[in-house]
Amino acid sequence: MSGIIQTMNRYGQLTVLRSTAEQDCLAVEGVRTPVLFGYNVQSGCKLRLTRTITCPLVAEKVKNLLKGQGFPDYVASFGNSQAQDVLDWVPIHFITQAPHLKDVCQLPLALVIEVKWTKYGSLLNPQAKIVNVTANLISSSYPKTDSGKERTILISTAVTFVDVSAPAEAGFRARPTINAKLPFNFFFPFV
Protein backbone atom coordinates (compact mmCIF):
# COMPACT_ATOMS: atom_id res chain seq x y z
CA MET A 1 0.00 0.00 0.00
CA SER A 2 2.90 2.41 0.46
CA GLY A 3 5.30 3.78 -2.08
CA ILE A 4 2.95 5.63 -4.39
CA ILE A 5 3.51 9.04 -2.86
CA GLN A 6 7.26 9.63 -3.04
CA THR A 7 9.33 12.70 -2.23
CA MET A 8 12.92 13.44 -1.39
CA ASN A 9 12.41 13.93 2.37
CA ARG A 10 13.85 11.51 4.92
CA TYR A 11 10.79 9.24 4.79
CA GLY A 12 10.81 9.16 1.01
CA GLN A 13 7.15 10.16 0.98
CA LEU A 14 4.59 12.84 1.82
CA THR A 15 4.15 13.43 5.57
CA VAL A 16 1.65 15.06 7.95
CA LEU A 17 1.74 16.22 11.57
CA ARG A 18 1.98 13.42 14.13
CA SER A 19 -0.58 13.58 16.93
CA THR A 20 0.86 12.88 20.37
CA ALA A 21 -0.50 12.65 23.90
CA GLU A 22 0.87 16.10 24.82
CA GLN A 23 -0.53 17.65 21.62
CA ASP A 24 2.02 20.48 21.84
CA CYS A 25 2.96 21.59 18.31
CA LEU A 26 6.36 22.95 19.27
CA ALA A 27 7.30 19.79 21.21
CA VAL A 28 6.64 17.55 18.18
CA GLU A 29 8.10 19.87 15.54
CA GLY A 30 9.86 17.79 12.92
CA VAL A 31 8.13 14.56 14.03
CA ARG A 32 5.94 13.58 11.10
CA THR A 33 3.80 10.64 10.03
CA PRO A 34 4.18 9.33 6.47
CA VAL A 35 1.07 9.25 4.28
CA LEU A 36 0.22 5.75 3.07
CA PHE A 37 -1.81 5.35 -0.10
CA GLY A 38 -5.50 4.67 0.52
CA TYR A 39 -5.48 5.56 4.24
CA ASN A 40 -7.36 8.73 5.14
CA VAL A 41 -5.52 10.52 7.95
CA GLN A 42 -6.34 13.40 10.25
CA SER A 43 -3.98 14.68 12.91
CA GLY A 44 -3.35 17.83 14.85
CA CYS A 45 -1.81 19.62 17.78
CA LYS A 46 -2.25 22.68 19.99
CA LEU A 47 -0.26 25.90 19.95
CA ARG A 48 -0.26 28.34 22.86
CA LEU A 49 0.06 32.00 21.91
CA THR A 50 0.52 35.13 23.98
CA ARG A 51 0.10 38.78 23.07
CA THR A 52 3.85 39.28 22.90
CA ILE A 53 4.18 37.12 19.76
CA THR A 54 3.74 38.96 16.47
CA CYS A 55 1.26 37.66 13.94
CA PRO A 56 3.57 37.38 10.89
CA LEU A 57 6.05 35.35 12.94
CA VAL A 58 3.33 32.98 14.19
CA ALA A 59 1.76 32.66 10.72
CA GLU A 60 5.10 31.66 9.16
CA LYS A 61 5.87 29.22 12.00
CA VAL A 62 2.44 27.54 11.72
CA LYS A 63 2.70 27.31 7.92
CA ASN A 64 6.08 25.58 8.29
CA LEU A 65 4.62 23.23 10.92
CA LEU A 66 1.74 22.25 8.64
CA LYS A 67 3.81 21.74 5.49
CA GLY A 68 6.81 20.18 7.18
CA GLN A 69 10.34 20.24 5.84
CA GLY A 70 10.69 19.75 2.11
CA PHE A 71 7.01 19.76 1.12
CA PRO A 72 6.99 18.21 -2.38
CA ASP A 73 5.94 19.87 -5.61
CA TYR A 74 5.16 16.53 -7.28
CA VAL A 75 4.00 13.02 -6.35
CA ALA A 76 4.42 9.80 -8.29
CA SER A 77 1.36 8.69 -10.24
CA PHE A 78 2.35 5.00 -9.89
CA GLY A 79 4.15 3.16 -7.13
CA ASN A 80 7.05 2.33 -9.43
CA SER A 81 7.46 5.72 -11.12
CA GLN A 82 11.08 6.62 -11.78
CA ALA A 83 12.38 10.16 -11.22
CA GLN A 84 13.53 10.45 -14.85
CA ASP A 85 10.02 9.68 -16.18
CA VAL A 86 8.65 13.22 -16.08
CA LEU A 87 5.17 12.23 -17.30
CA ASP A 88 4.75 9.80 -14.37
CA TRP A 89 4.75 12.65 -11.83
CA VAL A 90 1.68 14.67 -10.84
CA PRO A 91 2.06 18.29 -9.62
CA ILE A 92 0.59 19.20 -6.23
CA HIS A 93 -1.78 22.15 -6.63
CA PHE A 94 -1.22 24.32 -3.56
CA ILE A 95 -4.15 26.60 -2.73
CA THR A 96 -4.22 29.18 0.05
CA GLN A 97 -7.67 30.00 1.40
CA ALA A 98 -8.08 33.01 3.66
CA PRO A 99 -10.73 35.67 4.24
CA HIS A 100 -9.73 38.91 2.50
CA LEU A 101 -9.72 41.40 5.34
CA LYS A 102 -7.23 44.24 5.59
CA ASP A 103 -5.31 44.90 8.81
CA VAL A 104 -6.30 41.51 10.25
CA CYS A 105 -3.84 38.76 11.02
CA GLN A 106 -4.38 35.66 8.84
CA LEU A 107 -3.23 32.55 10.69
CA PRO A 108 -3.02 29.15 8.92
CA LEU A 109 -5.02 26.56 10.88
CA ALA A 110 -5.29 23.51 8.63
CA LEU A 111 -3.66 21.79 5.68
CA VAL A 112 -6.11 19.57 3.80
CA ILE A 113 -4.67 17.32 1.10
CA GLU A 114 -6.98 15.57 -1.36
CA VAL A 115 -5.56 12.80 -3.55
CA LYS A 116 -7.71 11.75 -6.52
CA TRP A 117 -6.86 8.36 -8.01
CA THR A 118 -8.23 5.97 -10.57
CA LYS A 119 -7.96 2.30 -11.47
CA TYR A 120 -5.67 1.96 -14.49
CA GLY A 121 -5.09 -0.99 -16.77
CA SER A 122 -6.67 -4.43 -16.88
CA LEU A 123 -10.11 -4.99 -15.33
CA LEU A 124 -8.80 -8.16 -13.68
CA ASN A 125 -5.75 -6.55 -12.06
CA PRO A 126 -5.90 -2.74 -12.21
CA GLN A 127 -3.17 -0.48 -10.80
CA ALA A 128 -3.83 2.58 -8.70
CA LYS A 129 -2.88 5.77 -10.54
CA ILE A 130 -2.87 9.19 -8.92
CA VAL A 131 -4.40 11.75 -11.27
CA ASN A 132 -4.65 14.90 -9.12
CA VAL A 133 -3.37 16.18 -5.77
CA THR A 134 -4.66 19.37 -4.15
CA ALA A 135 -3.30 20.87 -0.94
CA ASN A 136 -5.50 23.55 0.69
CA LEU A 137 -3.91 25.77 3.33
CA ILE A 138 -6.89 27.12 5.25
CA SER A 139 -6.38 30.30 7.25
CA SER A 140 -8.60 32.25 9.58
CA SER A 141 -8.48 35.74 11.02
CA TYR A 142 -6.72 35.77 14.35
CA PRO A 143 -8.17 38.15 16.92
CA LYS A 144 -5.79 39.92 19.26
CA THR A 145 -5.64 38.51 22.76
CA ASP A 146 -6.06 40.49 25.93
CA SER A 147 -2.79 41.64 27.45
CA GLY A 148 -1.01 38.89 29.30
CA LYS A 149 -3.60 36.23 28.46
CA GLU A 150 -2.62 33.03 26.72
CA ARG A 151 -4.66 31.66 23.85
CA THR A 152 -4.62 28.11 22.50
CA ILE A 153 -5.29 27.36 18.85
CA LEU A 154 -5.77 23.98 17.19
CA ILE A 155 -3.75 23.16 14.09
CA SER A 156 -4.65 20.15 11.95
CA THR A 157 -3.67 18.25 8.84
CA ALA A 158 -5.88 15.87 6.89
CA VAL A 159 -5.37 13.62 3.87
CA THR A 160 -8.26 12.07 1.95
CA PHE A 161 -8.15 9.67 -0.98
CA VAL A 162 -10.95 9.89 -3.54
CA ASP A 163 -11.54 7.15 -6.12
CA VAL A 164 -12.55 8.85 -9.37
CA SER A 165 -12.59 5.68 -11.49
CA ALA A 166 -15.38 5.32 -14.00
CA PRO A 167 -17.31 2.11 -13.32
CA ALA A 168 -16.68 -0.71 -15.76
CA GLU A 169 -19.66 -1.50 -17.94
CA ALA A 170 -20.21 -4.81 -19.67
CA GLY A 171 -21.35 -4.87 -23.27
CA PHE A 172 -20.37 -3.65 -26.68
CA ARG A 173 -19.35 -0.15 -27.66
CA ALA A 174 -21.98 -0.15 -30.41
CA ARG A 175 -24.88 -2.51 -30.94
CA PRO A 176 -23.97 -5.25 -33.41
CA THR A 177 -25.74 -5.13 -36.75
CA ILE A 178 -26.69 -8.06 -38.95
CA ASN A 179 -25.64 -7.52 -42.50
CA ALA A 180 -27.13 -10.56 -44.28
CA LYS A 181 -27.11 -10.50 -48.06
CA LEU A 182 -28.85 -13.15 -50.10
CA PRO A 183 -27.72 -14.06 -53.56
CA PHE A 184 -29.55 -12.27 -56.37
CA ASN A 185 -31.30 -15.42 -57.58
CA PHE A 186 -32.15 -16.91 -54.16
CA PHE A 187 -35.96 -16.96 -54.79
CA PHE A 188 -35.65 -17.78 -58.51
CA PRO A 189 -37.78 -20.90 -58.82
CA PHE A 190 -40.59 -19.32 -56.74
CA VAL A 191 -40.86 -15.95 -58.35
HUVENKA-V870622 format. One record per backbone hydrogen bond with DSSP energy under -0.5 kcal/mol. CO is the residue of the C=O (numbers start at 1). NH is the residue of the N-H. E is the energy in kcal/mol with one decimal. If there is no record, write none. Layout:
BEGIN
co=CO nh=NH e=E
co=CO nh=NH e=E
END
This chain:
BEGIN
co=1 nh=37 e=-0.8
co=4 nh=6 e=-0.9
co=9 nh=12 e=-1.1
co=14 nh=35 e=-3.2
co=16 nh=33 e=-2.8
co=17 nh=19 e=-0.6
co=23 nh=25 e=-0.7
co=23 nh=46 e=-4.1
co=24 nh=28 e=-1.4
co=26 nh=29 e=-0.7
co=28 nh=31 e=-2.3
co=30 nh=32 e=-0.7
co=31 nh=18 e=-1.0
co=33 nh=16 e=-2.4
co=34 nh=36 e=-0.5
co=36 nh=39 e=-1.8
co=38 nh=40 e=-0.7
co=41 nh=159 e=-2.9
co=43 nh=157 e=-3.0
co=45 nh=155 e=-2.9
co=46 nh=25 e=-2.8
co=47 nh=153 e=-2.6
co=49 nh=151 e=-3.3
co=50 nh=53 e=-1.2
co=54 nh=58 e=-2.0
co=55 nh=59 e=-3.1
co=56 nh=60 e=-2.1
co=57 nh=61 e=-2.1
co=58 nh=62 e=-2.8
co=59 nh=63 e=-2.2
co=60 nh=64 e=-2.1
co=61 nh=65 e=-2.0
co=62 nh=66 e=-2.5
co=63 nh=67 e=-2.4
co=64 nh=68 e=-2.2
co=68 nh=71 e=-0.7
co=73 nh=92 e=-3.0
co=75 nh=90 e=-3.3
co=77 nh=130 e=-2.3
co=78 nh=81 e=-1.2
co=82 nh=85 e=-1.3
co=84 nh=86 e=-1.4
co=85 nh=88 e=-1.7
co=86 nh=89 e=-1.4
co=88 nh=77 e=-3.3
co=90 nh=75 e=-2.4
co=91 nh=93 e=-0.6
co=91 nh=133 e=-0.7
co=92 nh=94 e=-0.8
co=93 nh=95 e=-0.6
co=93 nh=135 e=-3.0
co=95 nh=97 e=-0.6
co=95 nh=137 e=-3.4
co=96 nh=98 e=-0.5
co=97 nh=139 e=-3.1
co=99 nh=101 e=-1.4
co=101 nh=104 e=-0.8
co=105 nh=107 e=-0.7
co=105 nh=142 e=-2.9
co=106 nh=108 e=-0.5
co=107 nh=140 e=-2.0
co=109 nh=156 e=-2.3
co=110 nh=138 e=-2.7
co=111 nh=113 e=-0.6
co=111 nh=158 e=-2.3
co=112 nh=114 e=-0.5
co=112 nh=136 e=-3.2
co=113 nh=115 e=-0.5
co=113 nh=160 e=-2.5
co=114 nh=116 e=-0.6
co=114 nh=134 e=-2.4
co=115 nh=162 e=-2.9
co=116 nh=131 e=-2.7
co=116 nh=132 e=-1.6
co=117 nh=164 e=-3.2
co=118 nh=129 e=-2.5
co=120 nh=127 e=-3.2
co=127 nh=120 e=-3.2
co=129 nh=118 e=-2.5
co=132 nh=116 e=-3.1
co=133 nh=93 e=-2.8
co=134 nh=114 e=-3.0
co=134 nh=136 e=-0.5
co=135 nh=95 e=-3.3
co=135 nh=137 e=-0.6
co=136 nh=112 e=-2.6
co=136 nh=138 e=-0.8
co=137 nh=97 e=-3.0
co=137 nh=139 e=-0.5
co=138 nh=109 e=-3.1
co=138 nh=110 e=-1.7
co=140 nh=107 e=-2.8
co=141 nh=143 e=-0.7
co=142 nh=105 e=-0.5
co=146 nh=149 e=-1.7
co=151 nh=49 e=-3.8
co=153 nh=47 e=-2.4
co=155 nh=45 e=-2.4
co=156 nh=111 e=-1.9
co=157 nh=43 e=-2.7
co=158 nh=113 e=-3.3
co=159 nh=41 e=-1.9
co=160 nh=115 e=-3.1
co=162 nh=117 e=-2.5
co=162 nh=164 e=-0.7
co=177 nh=179 e=-0.6
co=178 nh=180 e=-0.6
co=183 nh=186 e=-1.7
co=185 nh=188 e=-1.3
co=187 nh=190 e=-0.9
co=187 nh=191 e=-1.0
co=188 nh=191 e=-0.8
END
